[in-house]
Amino acid sequence: MSRSIEDYLRVIHSFHEMGVAAKTTDLAEKLRVTPPSVTEMIKRMAEEGLVDYQPYKGVTLTAKGLVYAEKIVRKHRLLERFLHDVLGLKRERVHEEACELEHSLSDEVADAMCKSMDQPELCPDDDKPIPPCVLDVEDCSGCAEAHGRPGSGSKLVTRLSSLRTGHKAIVLFIQKGSTATRRLLEMGLTPGTGIEILAAAPLNGPIQVKVRNSSVAVGRGLASAVVVEVLDEEVVHQVTKSGRHKERRHRGKAA
């Protein structure tokens, strides 16, 4: 993935966190490019299945785009934390430095930085949350090998709390140690269950989830304990080409 696309994903993700679509004029201002350049790039990203673009309404991340966006945002904010806490850079400098370094930071180094800093939760310059390693069930150990990493081509993985209206997913597992495990299971959020996001309230409000022909409201705290495989058009298209995965596709469709 090119550096430019990663930059766009990171900025669009900032609007995603606010629960609003990104306007092309806002993207042009934040990325310091011209509006025509934004339009051209957004069309390219839409073709790659990373964003949905509706003229005059704005740009939103697809399920696939969300996973890749969280990956680059995680690296960016871990770098900000490292530059500030470990290297002693001032807060006003860490953002620009992180922008330069994030594209060359490997997943392994990002995870090592996270461990060395005792898994920080917030970046230093604006106190925004650092996306967690969704494959960290207990202590960042071997779950990546068991479930595949985002971007590895095997699964598109994130937390339920990150999904937005219209996204579909399959529940993979509930994070071990969650005190809400029983409550989530009672809601029907069991491994292998297909779900669809009916509505996602902004400002950390609850998420309305369709599960087995029922609608349940899941608070963000609860939702953050649920790890899911997100489904988008590309994933569904790939599944239909393989008889071996047809059963999995059927499972993944929200009832």
C-alpha positions in Angstrom: 0.0 0.0 0.0 1.4 3.4 -1.0 2.4 6.1 1.5 -0.3 8.4 0.0 -3.1 6.0 0.6 -2.0 5.4 4.1 -2.0 9.1 4.7 -5.5 9.4 3.4 -6.7 6.4 5.5 -5.3 8.0 8.7 -7.0 11.3 8.0 -10.3 9.8 7.0 -10.1 7.7 10.2 -10.1 10.8 12.3 -13.5 11.7 10.9 -14.6 8.1 11.4 -13.8 8.5 15.1 -16.2 11.5 15.2 -18.9 9.5 13.5 -19.1 11.8 10.4 -18.2 11.5 6.7 -15.0 13.3 5.6 -15.6 16.1 3.1 -13.2 16.4 0.2 -12.5 20.0 1.1 -11.5 18.9 4.7 -9.2 16.2 3.3 -7.6 18.7 1.0 -6.9 21.1 3.9 -5.5 18.4 6.3 -3.4 16.7 3.6 -2.3 20.0 2.1 -3.3 19.0 -1.5 -5.7 20.4 -4.0 -9.4 19.3 -4.1 -9.0 17.8 -7.6 -6.1 15.6 -6.2 -8.3 14.5 -3.4 -11.2 13.5 -5.7 -8.8 11.5 -7.9 -7.3 9.6 -5.0 -10.7 8.9 -3.4 -11.9 7.4 -6.6 -8.8 5.2 -6.7 -9.4 4.1 -3.1 -13.0 3.4 -3.8 -12.0 1.1 -6.7 -9.7 -0.7 -4.3 -12.6 -1.2 -1.8 -11.2 1.0 0.9 -13.8 3.8 1.0 -17.3 4.7 0.0 -17.7 8.0 -1.7 -20.9 9.9 -2.4 -20.6 13.3 -4.0 -21.8 16.1 -1.7 -22.1 13.7 1.2 -18.5 12.8 1.8 -16.1 9.8 2.2 -16.5 6.9 4.7 -14.3 3.9 5.3 -15.5 0.5 4.1 -15.0 -2.5 6.5 -11.7 -3.3 4.6 -10.6 0.4 4.8 -11.3 0.5 8.5 -9.0 -2.4 9.2 -6.1 -0.9 7.2 -6.8 2.6 8.7 -6.6 1.3 12.2 -3.4 -0.4 11.4 -1.7 2.8 10.3 -3.3 4.9 13.1 -2.0 2.5 15.7 1.5 2.8 14.3 1.2 6.6 14.2 0.0 7.0 17.7 2.5 4.5 19.1 5.3 6.4 17.5 4.0 9.7 19.0 4.0 8.0 22.4 7.5 6.6 21.9 8.9 9.9 20.6 7.5 11.8 23.5 7.9 9.4 26.4 11.1 7.6 25.4 13.0 10.1 23.3 11.8 13.2 25.1 10.5 15.1 22.0 8.0 18.0 22.7 4.4 17.3 22.1 4.1 19.8 19.3 6.8 17.9 17.3 5.7 14.3 17.6 2.9 14.4 15.1 5.0 15.5 12.1 7.8 13.1 13.1 5.3 10.2 13.4 3.9 11.0 9.9 7.4 10.5 8.5 8.1 7.3 10.3 4.8 5.4 10.4 5.1 4.1 6.8 8.3 2.2 7.4 7.4 0.8 10.8 6.8 -3.0 10.6 4.1 -4.7 12.6 6.7 -6.6 14.7 8.4 -3.4 15.7 5.1 -1.6 16.5 4.2 -4.5 18.8 7.6 -4.5 20.4 7.3 -0.7 21.1 3.8 -1.3 22.5 5.1 -3.9 24.9 8.1 -1.8 25.9 5.9 1.1 26.9 3.5 -1.2 28.8 0.7 -0.9 26.2 -0.2 2.8 26.3 -3.8 3.7 25.7 -3.5 7.4 24.6 -1.3 9.4 22.2 0.5 12.4 23.8 -0.4 15.3 21.6 -4.2 15.2 21.7 -5.0 12.2 24.0 -6.7 10.2 21.3 -7.0 6.5 21.9 -4.3 4.2 20.4 -6.1 1.4 18.6 -5.4 -1.9 20.4 -3.8 -4.9 18.8 -7.0 -6.7 18.1 -5.2 -10.0 18.3 -3.9 -9.4 21.8 -6.2 -11.7 23.8 -4.2 -11.7 27.0 -0.6 -10.4 26.7 0.2 -9.8 23.0 1.5 -13.4 22.7 0.6 -16.0 20.1 -2.9 -14.9 19.0 -1.6 -13.3 15.8 -0.4 -16.7 14.5 -3.6 -18.3 15.5 -6.0 -15.8 13.9 -4.0 -14.0 11.2 -2.9 -10.4 11.2 -4.9 -7.5 9.6 -3.4 -7.0 6.2 -2.0 -10.5 5.9 -4.6 -11.5 3.3 -6.2 -14.1 5.6 -8.7 -12.2 7.6 -9.8 -8.6 8.1 -9.9 -8.3 11.8 -10.9 -5.5 14.2 -13.1 -4.9 17.3 -16.9 -4.6 17.2 -16.5 -1.1 18.7 -14.8 0.1 15.6 -17.5 -0.9 13.1 -20.0 1.6 11.6 -23.5 1.4 10.1 -23.8 -1.1 7.3 -20.7 -3.1 8.2 -21.1 -6.9 8.4 -18.9 -9.2 10.3 -18.4 -12.7 11.9 -17.7 -12.9 15.6 -14.3 -14.5 16.0 -13.9 -14.5 19.8 -14.5 -12.5 23.0 -11.3 -11.2 24.6 -10.3 -13.5 27.5 -10.7 -12.0 30.9 -13.6 -9.8 29.9 -16.1 -9.5 32.9 -18.8 -9.1 30.3 -18.4 -12.4 28.6 -21.7 -13.9 29.9 -23.6 -10.7 28.9 -22.2 -10.8 25.4 -23.0 -14.5 25.0 -26.6 -13.9 26.2 -26.9 -11.2 23.4 -26.1 -13.9 20.9 -22.5 -12.7 20.1 -21.0 -16.1 20.0 -18.0 -17.2 17.9 -19.1 -17.9 14.3 -22.2 -15.7 14.4 -22.9 -13.3 11.5 -23.8 -9.8 12.5 -24.7 -6.5 10.8 -24.3 -3.0 12.3 -27.7 -1.2 12.1 -26.6 2.0 13.7 -23.5 3.3 15.5 -24.2 6.4 17.7 -21.4 9.1 17.6 -19.4 10.2 20.6 -18.9 6.7 22.0 -22.7 5.9 22.0 -24.0 2.4 21.8 -24.0 0.2 18.7 -27.2 -1.4 17.4 -26.3 -4.8 16.1 -28.5 -7.3 14.2 -27.9 -10.8 15.5 -30.0 -13.8 14.4 -33.0 -11.7 13.4 -32.9 -9.7 16.6 -31.5 -6.2 17.3 -29.4 -5.6 20.4 -27.8 -2.5 21.7 -24.2 -3.0 22.7 -22.3 -0.4 24.7 -18.8 0.6 23.4 -17.1 -0.9 26.4 -18.7 -4.3 25.8 -18.2 -4.0 22.1 -14.4 -3.4 22.5 -14.1 -7.0 24.0 -15.6 -8.6 20.8 -13.1 -9.4 18.0 -14.7 -9.8 14.6 -13.7 -10.6 11.0 -15.2 -7.9 8.9 -16.8 -8.7 5.5 -16.8 -6.4 2.5 -17.6 -6.9 -1.2 -14.1 -8.1 -2.0 -14.2 -10.7 0.8 -17.6 -12.0 -0.2 -16.5 -12.1 -3.9 -13.5 -14.2 -3.0 -15.6 -16.6 -0.9 -18.0 -17.3 -3.7 -15.2 -18.6 -5.9 -14.2 -21.3 -3.4 -16.6 -24.1 -2.5 -14.5 -24.8 0.5 -15.5 -21.5 2.0 -19.2 -21.4 1.0 -20.3 -22.6 4.4 -18.3 -19.8 6.0 -19.9 -17.2 3.7 -23.4 -18.4 4.7 -22.4 -18.1 8.4 -21.1 -14.6 7.8 -24.3 -13.2 6.3 -26.3 -11.3 8.9 -29.7 -12.9 9.2 
